[in-house]
Amino acid sequence: MNLSIVVDIPAMIVPDASAVLGDEHEESYQTLRDESARQAALFESLGVSRGDRVGLLATNKIGTLRAFFGVLMAGATVVPMNYRARGGELTHLVNDSGVSLMITEDRYIDSVVAAGLTRDRVLTLEEANSRAAGLEPRAESAEVEDSDVAVMLYTSGTTSLPKGVLLTHGGFTQYVMGQGEAADGEFHGRVALAAPLYHVAGLSAMTVSLFSGRETYLFDFEPGKWLETVQNRKITHAFLVPSMVSLLLRHPDFDQFDLSSLEMLTYGAAPMPPAVREAMLERFPKSISFSCAYGQTETNSTVAVLGPDDHRLEGTPQEIALKRHRLTSVGKALPDVEIRVIDEEGNAAPPGVTGEVYLRTDRAMTGYWGKGGGARVILDSEHWVHTGDVGHLDDDGYLFLTGRASDLIIRGGENISPNEIEEVLERHDEVEEAVAFPVVDDHWGERVEAAVRLVPGASVTEDELIEMCKESLSGAKRPDRIHVVEDFPRTATGKVLRRQLSKEFAPPQVMDVAG
């Protein structure tokens, strides 16, 4: 089943309903379907066929959706790329993916050509629209197998070159259809979609929204723009990464905007700092339901959810205390997902015991493409995804993450979880977010340092924070230094580039000139 059913089915049921809005333009399901089908015909006329890969380097625009679904309708594989990539990273994406055609925006043409594609294999969104305008739309989407690759999404490459994750038509369709019913002509809300479409969180939010018949407002995230859109367009549903939530809360006019139309705000794609979560629950309207989504590109988006009831701090003191504890988890597995925690001996760990998180779902990736270096995660012969995340389950199936195995700080042979240090620092009222990281040390191999982002107007000093750490952390785990920063280096979805902090605060290299 071709993933293009995301627009095909609603176009049959509610052809005149508003599907997507953006760039001061509105498009119905039928128009979006027809314009995408014309682009499919254009791509086929340029030699694109089933199994070919077509790059998509563009921001959140209606033209981007036309190109996305046009590639699918032609039976080819869409390769969304980070439009912020430049130089060597973009060259790697272009060459590694082997795309035969690239759809992009005018402002990115020079970068794409410099990355290795000839100009005749590059189309801007405007060129694709104009050249497709005179073509007959493809009557039906190309026949594909469920096992055919629909989308190849590149990982963020925090520790190595990005790798292409292969997501199939069957797997992606299974996820979308599992999130709700198809559009039926009833009003199902309006979605503010500001997450980038080259990330699985943005892509899954877009496909679910369209399939379920919600009006989708496309734009690139900027705090003021997001707040205005929610207020003026009466947005009912939105997805944000934690760094976006933080930026919204720090907007000087946040409390002046009317956000009461929001029914559901989902966050995920990176860990949520406790201070940001507390502020979110306190300052957003109490009528909003909150949901935390945990997943990976390799699992085709969300695998566990911390639902609205878990975010409502109501009940007896004991019930509220339990809910506060569970707010530090990522929730419980979705119905089509199995979760195991595997201990150091390779056995399934009981509740409360920490180990590597394994996931199994029929919609997981079929593997990686290309030469991006060591695999981020492993897909074994029994189809378990070895996530590289470290955590534990509780007695009720809630999953608590404590970091990634690759993030461990190894000081004198002792494994130290950064998460434990960060939790201590974030207990301080003036610390909004903390990140612990290793720094090379001649004696210990690695030593612990940390960086903190403080709340506005904070007066706490680095020495005071170090003293606080002494009360809760053993000597090996205490940061030798704590750095106050405006913000952390991050991926596009807000994940902190921990190893970049290690480089930034590495001790100066002393040249040995003896002899």
C-alpha positions as CSV (number, residue, x, y, z in Angstrom):
1,M,0.0,0.0,0.0
2,N,1.6,3.3,-1.2
3,L,2.1,5.8,1.6
4,S,0.4,8.4,-0.7
5,I,-2.9,7.0,0.7
6,V,-2.3,9.8,3.2
7,V,-3.8,12.2,0.6
8,D,-5.5,9.7,-1.8
9,I,-8.1,8.5,0.7
10,P,-9.1,11.9,2.2
11,A,-9.3,13.3,-1.4
12,M,-11.8,10.6,-2.2
13,I,-13.9,11.2,0.9
14,V,-13.6,15.0,1.5
15,P,-12.2,16.4,-1.8
16,D,-13.1,20.0,-1.0
17,A,-12.1,20.1,2.6
18,S,-9.1,22.3,3.5
19,A,-6.0,20.1,3.8
20,V,-3.1,22.4,4.2
21,L,-2.4,26.1,4.7
22,G,0.9,28.0,4.3
23,D,2.6,30.8,2.4
24,E,-0.6,32.7,2.4
25,H,-2.2,29.9,0.3
26,E,-4.7,27.2,1.1
27,E,-5.1,23.9,-0.6
28,S,-7.9,21.3,-0.5
29,Y,-7.3,17.6,-0.4
30,Q,-8.3,17.2,-4.1
31,T,-6.0,20.0,-5.2
32,L,-3.1,18.7,-3.1
33,R,-3.7,15.2,-4.5
34,D,-3.9,16.4,-8.1
35,E,-0.9,18.7,-7.9
36,S,1.1,16.0,-6.3
37,A,0.0,13.6,-9.1
38,R,1.1,16.1,-11.7
39,Q,4.5,16.2,-10.1
40,A,4.6,12.4,-10.1
41,A,4.1,12.6,-13.9
42,L,6.9,15.3,-14.1
43,F,9.3,13.1,-12.2
44,E,8.6,10.1,-14.4
45,S,9.2,12.2,-17.5
46,L,12.6,13.0,-16.0
47,G,13.4,9.3,-15.7
48,V,12.4,8.7,-12.1
49,S,11.0,5.2,-11.6
50,R,10.2,2.8,-8.8
51,G,13.1,2.4,-6.4
52,D,14.9,5.6,-7.4
53,R,15.8,8.1,-4.7
54,V,14.8,11.7,-5.0
55,G,16.1,14.3,-2.6
56,L,14.0,17.0,-0.9
57,L,15.8,19.9,0.6
58,A,13.1,22.5,1.5
59,T,11.4,24.2,4.4
60,N,7.7,23.7,5.5
61,K,5.8,24.8,2.4
62,I,2.9,23.5,0.5
63,G,5.2,23.0,-2.5
64,T,7.3,20.7,-0.3
65,L,4.3,18.5,0.4
66,R,3.4,18.3,-3.4
67,A,7.0,17.2,-4.1
68,F,6.9,14.7,-1.2
69,F,3.7,13.0,-2.3
70,G,4.7,13.3,-6.0
71,V,7.8,11.2,-5.4
72,L,5.7,8.6,-3.6
73,M,3.1,8.5,-6.3
74,A,5.8,7.8,-8.8
75,G,6.9,4.8,-6.8
76,A,10.3,6.3,-5.9
77,T,11.8,6.9,-2.4
78,V,11.8,10.4,-0.9
79,V,15.0,11.5,0.8
80,P,14.2,14.5,3.0
81,M,17.4,16.4,3.8
82,N,18.4,19.0,6.5
83,Y,18.1,22.3,4.7
84,R,20.6,23.7,7.2
85,A,23.3,21.3,6.0
86,R,26.2,22.9,4.2
87,G,29.6,22.0,2.9
88,G,30.9,18.5,3.7
89,E,27.6,17.4,5.5
90,L,25.5,18.2,2.4
91,T,28.0,16.6,0.1
92,H,27.8,13.5,2.2
93,L,24.0,13.5,2.1
94,V,23.9,13.9,-1.7
95,N,26.7,11.4,-2.5
96,D,25.8,8.8,0.1
97,S,22.1,8.8,-0.8
98,G,22.7,8.6,-4.6
99,V,19.7,10.8,-5.3
100,S,19.0,11.1,-9.1
101,L,17.1,14.3,-8.7
102,M,16.9,17.0,-6.0
103,I,13.9,19.3,-5.2
104,T,14.9,22.4,-3.3
105,E,14.4,26.1,-3.0
106,D,16.1,28.9,-4.9
107,R,18.2,29.9,-1.9
108,Y,19.8,26.4,-1.7
109,I,20.6,25.8,-5.4
110,D,24.3,26.9,-5.1
111,S,24.9,24.6,-2.1
112,V,23.2,21.7,-3.8
113,V,25.3,22.1,-7.0
114,A,28.5,22.5,-4.9
115,A,27.6,19.2,-3.2
116,G,27.8,17.3,-6.5
117,L,24.6,17.5,-8.5
118,T,24.5,19.1,-11.9
119,R,22.0,21.9,-12.3
120,D,19.8,19.9,-14.7
121,R,19.2,17.4,-11.9
122,V,18.0,20.1,-9.5
123,L,14.5,21.5,-9.5
124,T,13.2,24.4,-7.3
125,L,9.8,24.1,-5.9
126,E,8.6,26.8,-8.3
127,E,10.1,25.0,-11.3
128,A,8.5,21.7,-10.3
129,N,5.1,23.5,-10.0
130,S,5.4,25.3,-13.3
131,R,6.7,22.4,-15.3
132,A,4.1,20.1,-13.9
133,A,1.2,22.5,-14.5
134,G,0.6,21.4,-18.1
135,L,0.8,17.6,-17.4
136,E,-2.0,15.2,-16.8
137,P,-2.0,14.1,-13.2
138,R,-1.2,10.5,-12.6
139,A,-4.5,8.6,-12.4
140,E,-3.3,6.3,-9.6
141,S,-0.3,6.1,-7.4
142,A,2.4,3.6,-8.5
143,E,2.0,0.0,-7.3
144,V,4.5,-0.8,-4.6
145,E,5.2,-3.6,-2.2
146,D,4.8,-3.0,1.5
147,S,8.5,-3.8,1.8
148,D,9.5,-1.1,-0.7
149,V,11.3,1.9,0.9
150,A,9.0,5.0,1.0
151,V,11.3,7.3,2.9
152,M,15.0,7.4,3.7
153,L,15.6,9.7,6.7
154,Y,19.1,10.6,7.7
155,T,20.0,10.4,11.4
156,S,21.4,13.6,13.0
157,G,24.9,12.2,13.1
158,T,25.9,13.5,16.5
159,T,28.8,11.1,16.8
160,S,29.5,10.1,13.2
161,L,28.4,10.9,9.6
162,P,24.6,10.7,9.2
163,K,23.2,7.4,8.1
164,G,20.1,6.8,6.0
165,V,17.3,4.9,7.8
166,L,15.1,2.9,5.5
167,L,11.4,3.2,6.2
168,T,8.9,1.2,4.2
169,H,5.5,2.0,2.7
170,G,4.0,-0.8,4.9
171,G,5.7,0.4,8.1
172,F,4.9,4.0,7.7
173,T,1.3,3.4,6.6
174,Q,0.9,1.1,9.6
175,Y,2.0,3.9,11.9
176,V,-0.3,6.5,10.3
177,M,-3.4,4.3,10.3
178,G,-2.7,3.2,13.8
179,Q,-3.0,6.8,15.1
180,G,-6.7,7.3,14.1
181,E,-9.4,7.1,11.5
182,A,-9.3,8.6,8.0
183,A,-10.9,12.0,7.3
184,D,-14.7,11.7,7.3
185,G,-15.9,15.2,6.7
186,E,-16.3,16.1,10.3
187,F,-14.1,18.8,11.9
188,H,-11.2,17.2,13.6
189,G,-9.1,20.3,14.5
190,R,-6.3,22.4,13.2
191,V,-2.6,21.5,13.5
192,A,0.3,23.9,13.8
193,L,3.2,22.0,12.1
194,A,6.5,23.8,12.7
195,A,8.8,20.8,13.2
196,P,11.0,20.2,10.2
197,L,9.9,17.5,7.7
198,Y,13.4,16.0,7.4
199,H,12.9,14.6,10.9
200,V,10.6,11.7,11.7
201,A,8.7,13.7,14.3
202,G,7.7,16.4,11.8
203,L,7.1,13.9,9.0
204,S,4.9,11.6,11.1
205,A,3.0,14.6,12.5
206,M,2.3,15.8,9.0
207,T,1.1,12.5,7.6
208,V,-1.1,11.7,10.6
209,S,-2.7,15.2,10.4
210,L,-3.5,15.0,6.7
211,F,-4.8,11.4,6.9
212,S,-7.1,12.2,9.9
213,G,-8.7,15.3,8.2
214,R,-7.2,18.0,10.3
215,E,-6.3,21.4,8.7
216,T,-2.6,21.6,8.7
217,Y,-0.8,24.9,9.0
218,L,2.7,24.7,7.7
219,F,5.4,27.1,8.8
220,D,9.0,27.2,10.1
221,F,9.3,27.6,13.9
222,E,9.8,31.1,15.4
223,P,8.4,31.7,18.9
224,G,6.4,34.8,18.0
225,K,5.1,33.3,14.8
226,W,4.0,30.1,16.6
227,L,2.1,32.1,19.3
228,E,0.4,34.3,16.7
229,T,-0.6,31.3,14.6
230,V,-2.1,29.4,17.6
231,Q,-4.0,32.5,18.7
232,N,-5.2,33.8,15.3
233,R,-5.9,30.4,13.6
234,K,-7.5,28.8,16.7
235,I,-5.0,25.9,16.5
236,T,-6.2,22.8,18.4
237,H,-3.2,20.4,18.1
238,A,0.6,20.9,18.0
239,F,3.8,19.1,18.3
240,L,6.9,20.8,19.8
241,V,10.4,19.6,20.7
242,P,11.5,20.7,24.2
243,S,13.8,23.5,23.0
244,M,10.8,25.0,21.2
245,V,8.7,24.9,24.4
246,S,11.6,26.6,26.3
247,L,11.8,29.4,23.6
248,L,8.0,29.9,23.8
249,L,8.1,30.2,27.6
250,R,10.9,32.7,27.4
251,H,9.1,34.9,24.8
252,P,8.5,38.3,26.6
253,D,4.8,38.4,25.5
254,F,4.0,34.7,26.1
255,D,1.3,35.4,28.7
256,Q,-0.4,38.0,26.5
257,F,-1.4,35.4,23.8
258,D,-4.7,33.5,23.9
259,L,-3.8,29.8,23.6
260,S,-7.1,28.5,24.9
261,S,-8.0,26.9,21.6
262,L,-5.3,24.3,22.1
263,E,-6.7,20.9,23.0
264,M,-3.5,18.7,22.7
265,L,0.1,19.7,22.9
266,T,2.5,16.8,22.2
267,Y,6.3,17.1,22.9
268,G,9.2,14.8,22.2
269,A,12.2,14.1,20.0
270,A,14.6,15.1,22.8
271,P,14.6,14.9,26.7
272,M,12.4,17.5,28.4
273,P,14.3,19.4,31.2
274,P,12.2,19.2,34.4
275,A,12.2,22.9,34.9
276,V,10.8,23.5,31.4
277,R,8.1,20.8,31.9
278,E,7.1,22.4,35.3
279,A,6.8,25.8,33.7
280,M,4.9,24.4,30.7
281,L,2.3,22.7,33.0
282,E,2.1,25.9,35.1
283,R,1.9,28.6,32.4
284,F,0.0,27.0,29.5
285,P,-3.8,27.0,29.9
286,K,-5.0,24.3,32.2
287,S,-7.5,23.1,29.6
288,I,-4.7,21.7,27.4
289,S,-4.0,18.0,27.4
290,F,-0.3,17.2,27.2
291,S,1.4,14.1,25.7
292,C,5.0,13.0,25.6
293,A,6.1,10.9,22.6
294,Y,9.2,8.7,22.6
295,G,10.6,7.1,19.6
296,Q,13.4,6.9,17.1
297,T,13.8,7.3,13.4
298,E,14.7,3.6,13.3
299,T,11.3,2.7,14.9
300,N,9.3,4.9,12.5
301,S,8.4,7.5,15.1
302,T,6.6,7.0,18.4
303,V,6.8,3.7,20.3
304,A,5.8,4.9,23.8
305,V,3.5,7.7,25.1
306,L,3.1,9.5,28.4
307,G,-0.6,10.5,28.1
308,P,-2.8,13.3,29.2
309,D,-3.9,11.6,32.4
310,D,-0.2,11.2,33.4
311,H,0.2,15.0,33.1
312,R,-2.8,15.9,35.3
313,L,-1.4,16.4,38.8
314,E,-4.7,15.5,40.6
315,G,-5.7,13.1,43.3
316,T,-4.4,12.2,46.7
317,P,-1.0,13.4,47.8
318,Q,0.3,9.8,47.1
319,E,-1.2,9.8,43.6
320,I,0.2,13.2,42.8
321,A,3.7,12.1,44.0
322,L,3.4,9.0,41.8
323,K,2.4,11.1,38.8
324,R,5.3,13.5,39.4
325,H,7.7,10.6,39.4
326,R,6.1,9.2,36.2
327,L,6.5,12.6,34.5
328,T,10.2,11.7,34.4
329,S,9.4,8.7,32.2
330,V,8.6,8.5,28.5
331,G,5.4,6.6,29.2
332,K,4.1,3.1,28.1
333,A,4.5,1.2,24.9
334,L,2.0,1.6,22.1
335,P,-0.2,-1.5,21.3
336,D,2.0,-2.5,18.3
337,V,5.3,-2.2,20.3
338,E,7.2,-4.5,22.6
339,I,9.8,-3.1,25.0
340,R,12.5,-5.0,26.8
341,V,15.4,-3.9,29.0
342,I,18.5,-6.1,28.6
343,D,21.1,-6.3,31.3
344,E,24.9,-6.6,31.0
345,E,24.6,-10.4,30.7
346,G,22.2,-10.2,27.8
347,N,19.1,-11.2,29.8
348,A,15.7,-9.5,30.1
349,A,15.9,-7.3,33.2
350,P,13.1,-7.2,35.8
351,P,11.4,-4.0,36.6
352,G,13.7,-1.4,38.3
353,V,16.9,-2.9,36.8
354,T,18.8,-0.7,34.3
355,G,20.0,-1.9,31.0
356,E,19.8,-1.2,27.2
357,V,16.3,-0.6,25.8
358,Y,15.2,-3.0,23.1
359,L,12.1,-2.4,21.0
360,R,10.2,-4.6,18.5
361,T,7.5,-3.4,16.1
362,D,6.5,-4.4,12.6
363,R,7.1,-0.9,11.4
364,A,10.7,-0.6,12.4
365,M,13.3,0.2,9.7
366,T,14.6,-2.5,7.4
367,G,18.1,-1.3,8.0
368,Y,20.6,1.5,7.1
369,W,21.7,2.8,3.8
370,G,25.1,4.0,2.9
371,K,28.4,4.7,4.6
372,G,27.7,6.9,7.6
373,G,30.0,5.1,9.9
374,G,29.1,2.9,12.9
375,A,25.4,2.1,13.3
376,R,23.5,4.1,15.9
377,V,21.3,1.1,16.7
378,I,21.2,-2.5,15.7
379,L,18.4,-4.5,14.2
380,D,19.0,-8.2,15.2
381,S,17.8,-11.4,13.5
382,E,14.7,-11.5,15.8
383,H,13.8,-7.9,14.7
384,W,14.6,-6.3,18.0
385,V,15.9,-2.8,17.7
386,H,18.9,-2.3,20.1
387,T,18.3,1.4,20.7
388,G,21.5,2.3,22.5
389,D,19.2,4.1,25.0
390,V,19.7,3.1,28.7
391,G,16.9,2.9,31.1
392,H,14.5,0.7,33.1
393,L,10.8,-0.3,33.3
394,D,8.7,0.1,36.4
395,D,6.1,-2.5,37.6
396,D,3.4,-0.8,35.5
397,G,5.4,-0.7,32.3
398,Y,6.5,2.9,32.3
399,L,9.8,3.4,30.7
400,F,12.4,5.6,32.4
401,L,15.5,6.6,30.3
402,T,18.8,7.5,31.9
403,G,20.8,8.4,28.7
404,R,22.5,6.7,25.9
405,A,25.2,4.0,26.3
406,S,27.5,6.1,24.1
407,D,27.1,9.1,26.5
408,L,28.6,7.3,29.5
409,I,31.6,9.1,31.1
410,I,34.3,6.6,31.9
411,R,36.5,8.0,34.7
412,G,39.3,5.7,35.8
413,G,37.3,2.7,34.6
414,E,34.1,3.7,36.3
415,N,31.0,4.2,34.2
416,I,29.2,7.4,35.1
417,S,25.7,8.3,33.7
418,P,25.5,12.0,32.8
419,N,21.8,11.8,33.6
420,E,22.4,11.3,37.3
421,I,24.6,14.5,37.5
422,E,22.1,16.5,35.4
423,E,19.2,15.5,37.7
424,V,21.1,16.8,40.7
425,L,21.9,20.2,39.0
426,E,18.4,20.6,37.8
427,R,17.0,20.4,41.3
428,H,18.3,23.9,41.8
429,D,15.4,26.5,41.2
430,E,17.7,28.7,39.1
431,V,18.9,25.9,36.7
432,E,16.6,25.4,33.7
433,E,18.7,22.8,32.0
434,A,22.0,21.0,32.7
435,V,24.3,18.8,30.6
436,A,27.1,16.7,31.9
437,F,29.9,15.6,29.6
438,P,33.4,14.1,29.6
439,V,36.6,16.0,29.2
440,V,39.9,14.3,28.4
441,D,42.1,13.9,31.4
442,D,45.7,12.7,31.5
443,H,45.3,10.8,34.8
444,W,41.7,9.5,34.8
445,G,41.2,9.2,31.0
446,E,38.0,11.3,31.3
447,R,36.8,13.6,34.0
448,V,33.3,15.1,34.6
449,E,32.3,18.6,33.7
450,A,28.9,20.2,33.2
451,A,27.3,23.2,31.6
452,V,24.1,24.8,32.8
453,R,21.5,27.1,31.3
454,L,20.0,29.3,34.0
455,V,16.6,30.9,34.3
456,P,16.4,34.6,33.5
457,G,17.7,36.8,36.4
458,A,19.5,33.9,38.1
459,S,22.3,34.7,40.6
460,V,23.6,31.3,41.5
461,T,27.3,30.8,41.0
462,E,29.3,27.9,39.6
463,D,30.9,27.4,43.0
464,E,27.5,27.2,44.7
465,L,26.4,24.5,42.2
466,I,29.5,22.5,42.8
467,E,28.9,22.7,46.5
468,M,25.4,21.4,46.0
469,C,26.7,18.5,44.0
470,K,28.8,17.4,46.9
471,E,25.7,16.8,48.9
472,S,24.3,14.2,46.5
473,L,27.2,12.8,44.3
474,S,30.2,10.7,45.1
475,G,33.6,12.2,44.4
476,A,34.0,10.5,41.1
477,K,30.7,11.9,39.8
478,R,31.0,15.4,41.0
479,P,31.8,17.9,38.1
480,D,35.3,19.4,38.4
481,R,34.0,22.5,36.7
482,I,30.5,23.9,35.8
483,H,30.1,26.3,32.9
484,V,27.2,28.8,32.6
485,V,26.1,29.0,29.0
486,E,23.4,30.9,27.1
487,D,22.4,27.7,25.3
488,F,23.8,24.4,24.2
489,P,24.9,23.2,20.7
490,R,22.0,21.2,19.4
491,T,20.6,19.3,16.5
492,A,17.7,20.7,14.6
493,T,15.3,18.9,16.9
494,G,16.8,20.2,20.1
495,K,19.1,17.2,21.1
496,V,22.2,18.5,22.8
497,L,25.5,17.8,21.1
498,R,27.2,16.5,24.2
499,R,30.5,15.7,22.5
500,Q,30.7,19.2,21.0
501,L,30.7,20.5,24.6
502,S,33.5,18.1,25.3
503,K,35.5,19.7,22.5
504,E,34.5,23.3,23.4
505,F,35.7,22.9,27.0
506,A,38.6,20.6,26.4
507,P,41.9,21.7,28.1
508,P,44.4,23.3,25.8
509,Q,46.9,21.0,24.3
510,V,50.4,21.7,25.6
511,M,53.1,21.1,23.0
512,D,56.1,19.1,24.3
513,V,59.2,21.0,23.1
514,A,61.7,19.1,25.2
515,G,64.7,17.7,23.5
